[in-house]
Amino acid sequence: MISTDPRTPLTAVREVHAAESALLPDLCALLEDAVNGGASVGFLAPLARPTAERYWSGVFDALGERLRLWIAEENSAVVGTVQLAPCTKENGRHRAELQKLLVHSGRRGRGIASRLMAAVEDAAAHSRISLLVLDTLRNSAAEGVYVHLGWTRAGEIPRYAASPDGELHATVYYYKLLAPGP
């Protein structure tokens, strides 16, 4: 259960390397909170628990070279997450796509997204990834987060994705150039 006391300290941001079944309930609750709160992350509201479970099981199955996952935990409860999908094509091994930056609605505005993004960017640079890309709903709260964190807007595509209520919206693409690590 996620505490709603804003004084609860952030205890850890860590990468998840393999399926951890104990995380599944919190990850599902986090995804439900995001989708049912209006975040356009690939699902329609209301998000059913079995749909969330299938999604996270698929993420666990994909962990490795194709997908990396980080979580933020407070008192052993998952309150945020982000994924990185490195390009596996020979000519694209220098780039990766950032996916599903989620922070529980009761925890936003406390630097959790910034800490998750810093962890991803550091890991990407150390993996010799020098270009990160992402897309997000135009005029969403997420856009402000990415701009604040130094991402550059590349353009938009109209009527690209449906918000959780099914309405079509433009998506905006962002990128960030990183200095590759050692």
C-alpha positions, -999 to 999 in steps of 0.1 A, spaced: 0 0 0 14 34 -10 14 59 19 -1 93 12 20 111 37 42 134 16 70 133 43 76 96 35 112 95 22 122 81 -12 142 50 -2 156 37 -35 158 40 -72 170 7 -87 171 -13 -119 151 -45 -120 171 -71 -139 146 -101 -138 110 -108 -129 102 -100 -93 67 -113 -86 65 -94 -53 66 -61 -74 36 -71 -95 8 -57 -73 25 -23 -69 34 -21 -106 -3 -29 -115 -16 -3 -90 9 23 -104 -2 16 -140 -39 18 -130 -33 51 -112 -17 65 -143 -42 53 -168 -73 60 -147 -58 94 -139 -57 103 -176 -21 94 -187 -18 83 -223 5 53 -219 -11 28 -242 -43 18 -224 -79 29 -222 -96 36 -189 -107 21 -167 -77 -2 -168 -86 -37 -156 -62 -55 -132 -58 -86 -155 -47 -62 -184 -22 -46 -161 -9 -80 -149 -5 -91 -185 14 -60 -194 38 -62 -165 43 -99 -171 53 -91 -206 77 -64 -194 93 -90 -170 96 -115 -199 113 -89 -221 139 -77 -196 175 -80 -209 190 -66 -240 156 -55 -255 143 -37 -224 155 -23 -190 133 -13 -161 139 10 -131 117 15 -101 114 40 -73 104 26 -39 92 41 -7 90 18 23 92 -12 -1 63 1 -22 68 10 -59 59 47 -65 75 52 -98 90 34 -128 106 40 -162 118 17 -190 145 19 -216 143 0 -249 178 0 -266 177 -2 -304 188 -37 -315 195 -28 -351 232 -26 -361 230 10 -372 210 21 -341 230 7 -312 238 42 -301 201 50 -294 173 39 -271 137 48 -265 125 59 -231 91 44 -222 65 45 -195 78 71 -171 52 67 -143 50 83 -109 21 77 -85 -3 106 -85 2 110 -47 39 113 -51 43 138 -80 63 170 -75 88 154 -52 117 147 -77 109 110 -83 107 114 -120 140 134 -120 157 106 -101 144 79 -123 154 98 -154 189 105 -140 193 67 -133 182 59 -169 204 85 -185 235 74 -165 229 38 -173 224 46 -210 256 67 -212 276 38 -195 261 15 -221 275 38 -249 240 50 -258 243 86 -268 208 94 -281 175 89 -262 141 95 -277 105 94 -264 70 104 -273 43 119 -251 9 134 -254 10 171 -265 2 195 -237 4 168 -211 20 173 -177 48 149 -188 58 175 -215 68 199 -188 88 173 -170 108 164 -201 115 201 -209 126 207 -173 150 178 -176 167 192 -207 150 172 -235 145 188 -269 112 188 -288 116 173 -323 81 176 -336 46 163 -334 21 140 -352 -16 149 -350 -42 124 -340 -16 98 -331 -27 83 -299 -59 79 -279 -60 92 -244 -75 69 -218 -110 82 -226 -105 72 -263 -101 108 -277 -74 112 -303 -45 136 -295 -13 147 -310 19 131 -298 51 150 -294 86 136 -299 116 145 -278 152 136 -278 182 140 -256 219 137 -266 241 121 -239 279 120 -236 287 83 -239 303 67 -208 336 49 -206 
